[in-house]
């Protein structure tokens, strides 16, 4: 008996990183990642290339290594602080740069 869908655990994403090349290959079943990669390939076809369609809707894309990153965790305190700063500074920057038209005449 064969299944036509994969469990969430089976819907893996694998990044193959070769130190000799400037590109990496991303093999994935993740629909969200597939959508992102497809959009990037449409916008930047020389950099993001679909190289293989596999079984169960899997795809493999070749991407520039410089576009792959691993970042530090974003803790709740840091997120709140930066959100507040963006609200304060973002609004202030906007207000400082807006040309106001005098409509009182």
N, C-alpha and C positions, 0 to 999 in steps of 0.2 A: 504494500500500500504506500503510495507516495503522496506527500503533502505538496500543496502548491504555494503555501505561505510559510515564511520563516518566523520563528519566535523572536521576541525582542532580543534575547541573548544571542541568537544566530545572526542578527542584522548588524554585523560588525563593520568597523571602519579600520583599515590598516594603512599606515603611512610608511612607504618604503623610502628610506633616506640613504643615498649612496654618497659617501664623502667625496668622491671624485667628480661628481656632476653638480651643476647649479640648479638642477631640478629634482623634485621628489614625485613619486607616484602615490596617489590616494585612491584606494579601492574602498568602495562603500556601498552599503544598502540603505543608509539613512536618507529618507526622502527630503529632509530639511537641508542636509549637506549637499545632496544631489542638486537641489534647486539653486543653492548658492553657487556651486561650481558651474552649473549650466549658465547662469546669469553672467558670471565672470568670463566664461568662455565666449559668450556672445559679445561682451563689451571689449574684451582683450584677447582676441583669437590667436595672437602670436605668443601669448604667455601662458594661457590656460587652454589645454587641449584635451578633448575627449579622445582617449586612445583605445578604449575597449568597452563594449557592452557585454556583460556577463549574464549568467543565469539569475533568475529570481529578481530581476530589475537592478542588478548590481552594475556599477560603472567604475571605470578607472580613468582618472584624469592625471595628466602631467602638469605640474604647477611649479612656479619658481620657489626655491627654498626660502627666499627672503620674505615670502608671504605666509610662512608657517611660523607660529610663535607659541611659546609656553610662558604664561605670565604668573606672577604671584597671586595668591588668593586675594579676593576682594572682601575684606571683613565688613561687617555691618557698620561699625563706627566710621571707618574710612569712607564708605559709600555715603553715609548721612552727611559727613563733613563736606565732601566734595559736591554733593547735591546742593547743600546750603550755599556754599561759595559760588557755585554756578548761578544759582538763583539771584544772589546779591550782585555779583560782578557782571553777570550776563545782562541783567536789567539795567544796571548802571551804565555799562558800555553802550547798550542800545540807546538809552536816553541821551548820552553824551554825543552820539553820532547822528541823531535824527534831526533833520532840518524841519523846523516847525513853521508852518505857513500861518500868517496872521489872517484870520477869517472874521475879525471883529468889525471890519469896515462895512 
